[in-house]
Amino acid sequence: MDRAGQRIKNRYWLRLLIIGLALSFISGFRWSKEPGEFQPVQEDEIAERYCPIIVQAQGIEPEPGAIYYRMAYQDKRIFIAYHIVWAYEKGEGKGLEKLWNKLFYTGGLKLQKVIFGPSDVEAIELVVDKESGEIIRLRYEQEGHQGIERSGQELAGLEKPYFEVTTWNHMFELISKAQISGKKVYNLKPEYLTEELWRYYKITKKHNHLLSQPRAHFSWELLPQEKPKK
């Protein structure tokens, strides 16, 4: 095989390697569709009352820069989604994951921006009972993009949740106020997530494929004009 043929062969295997690594590491969790009808609302006071406190230990970068929210009513429940924004992801990990991050994802080709959009945006959902004002459900992503749902007695007496960011790609762990000692605490005021901001951060995409993935969100958040056309 001549040199030109060898280069073509090498590029072919390099593409396969990149695609294989991408399939292994780009595995964001997607929540199932929430049934029923929803009435979108903008209620800043309610959003601020329940807005999560974000906690970060040393070594987690960068600081969260903003929290945006969307809200909807459904019968006797209030649904609130909080979108926390960090300016960037600093890719860490071990072994192949660290190599992938350095060469392709957060460094090198910077595929993270290509695949998802500017900054890093993660989501937390709260469901509140209208009559009692109690939080009756929490949903968020844990390390490894594992979708976590908490409800019932787990949330008894919870007035304002504390979430610790535990990984370089900003996954969460629900903690108590007693566990924040020695860590950085961010009590950010939530702003409404407008249609313009939704498009800017590319929360959803017109077409989904390997290099164009939706960001963390919940089905009920989409405004009528943002829903994909059938």
N, C-alpha and C positions, 0 to 999 in steps of 0.2 A: 504493500500500500504506500502511495507517495505521500509527501508531506501535506498537500492540500486535502487529500482524503482523510488523513489522520486528524487534521484540525476539525474537519466536519464531524468526524466520529466523536471527537472529544467534546465539541459543543453540544452534540446530541445527548451524550451522557450527562453533561453538566445541566442541561435543561431538565432531564429526568430527575436528577438529584434535587434540584431546586423545587420542582413540583412535588416530589415525594416528601421533602422536608416541610413544605407549605401545608400539605394535607395533614401532616403529623402535628404541626404546631398551631395552625389557624383553625381552632375548633371552638369558636364562641358558642355559648349556650343560647338557645332560643326558647322563650316561654310560649306555651300553648295559647291559643286564642281564648280570650275571656268571653263567655257567652252573654247574651242579653244586650239591651239598648243602653246607651250612655249619653248623658247631657254634659258636654264640655263646659267648664266654668273657669273663671279666673278669680280666685279668692286669696289675696296676698296674706291676710291675717291668719287664715287657716293654714296656709302653706308654711308660714313662719312658726306657728305654734308647734307643728309636728316635725319641722325640718331636722334631719339627723345631725348629730355632732360627729365630725370626722376626726379621727385620732390616727396619728402616724408615729411610729417608732423611728429611732435614728437609722439612717441608711435607706429609707424610703424617699424617693425623689419623684418630682419636685413637690412643692406645697400645692394643695388644691387652690385653684384660682377663682372658681365660681361654682355656684349651684343654681341650676334652673329647674323649674317644675312645670308639670301639667297636672290638671285636676279634672275629675268628672264625677257627676252624681249618678247613682243607680239605685232606685228605690230608697232604702233606708241606709245606704252605704255611701261613703265618700272615698273615691280612689285618688291617690296622690302618687305621682312618679317624680322622683328627684334625680336629676342628671348632674353628676359631679364632674367637673372639668379640670384636668391637669394639662399644663402646657406641652408636655411630652412624656413618653415612656423611655426609661433608661433600661435597655435590655440587659438582663442578667441571666441566671440559669446555670445549668451544668452540662458538660459534655456537648452533644450535638445541638441542644437547645441554645447554649451560649454561642456556639459557632454560627448557628443560623441567625441569631439576633445581631451578632457583630457584622456579618457579611451581607445579610439581606434584609432583615426586618427593621430594627431600629437604627442600625448603622448601615454602611455600605449603600445598597440600593434604596434603603429607606422604604421598603414595601408597606410598612405600617400606614404611612400617609396615603399611599396609592390605594390600598385595600379598604381602609376605613374612613380616612379624611383627616382634617387638621386636629391637632391636640389629641388627648385621650379622654374619652367620655364613658363613664360607667353609670349604671342605674340602680336605684333602690325603690321599691314600691311599698307604700303603706295603704292599708284599707282601714277606714275609721267608721265606727257605728255612729250614725247621725244623732241618735237620741242620747246615748250615754257619753259620747265623745271619746270612747276607749278605742285603742288600736286593736283590731281583731285579726289582722294578718300582716306579715312582713314577707317580702320576697327580695332576694339579692343573690349575687354570685360569689361563691367561695373560691379559695385557691383551686386551680385546675378547671376553672369555668364550670364549677358544679353549682347547679341551681338549687338554692335553699329556700324552703317555705316554712315559716313558723306561724302558729296560730294557737287559739285556745289558751290553756293555762300557762303555756310558755311565755305569754305576753301579759299576764295578769299584773296590773299595777304599773305597767310601762307607760310613761308620759312622753318621754322624748328619747329616742334610741341613740346609743353611742355605737358607731361602727369604726373598728380599727382596720386600716389598710395594711394588709399583711404581706403583699407581694409586689415585685417591681412593676407588674402590669395592673396594679390597683384593684385587687380582689378584696373582699370584705370578710370581717368576722364580727358578729354581734357581741358586744362586751358590756359590762356593767360600769357605772361611774367609778366604782372602787378600783377598777383596773387601769385607769388612765395615768396613774402616778409615773412621772419621769418621761412622759411622752408628749409630743406636740398635739395641741388641741385646737381645732378650727371650728368656730361657731359662725358660719357664713350665713348671710341673709339671702334667702332664695329670691330669684327673679323669674318672671314668667317666661317660659320657652316659646317665643313667638315663631310664627311660620318661617320668618326670615332666618332666625337662628337655627331652626330645624334643618333648613336647607344648607346653611353654612357649614354646620357640623356633619352633614350628610348622615343623619340618623338612619334614614331609610334610603334605598337606592331604586332607580327605575328598573335596573336589571341586576340580578344577583348572579355572580359567578365567582370563581376562585380569587380573582383580583378585584372584586367589588362586593364587599360583604356589609350587611346592615349592622349598625351598632346596637348595643343593648337598649331595648325599649319594650313597651307592653302594648298589645294590640289595641286596647281601648283608647290610647293616647292620640291616635291619628285623627286629625281633623278631616272632615269630608273631602276637602280638596287635596289632601295628602294621601288618601287611600289609593292603591293601585287600581287602574281601570280594568274592568273585566272584559 
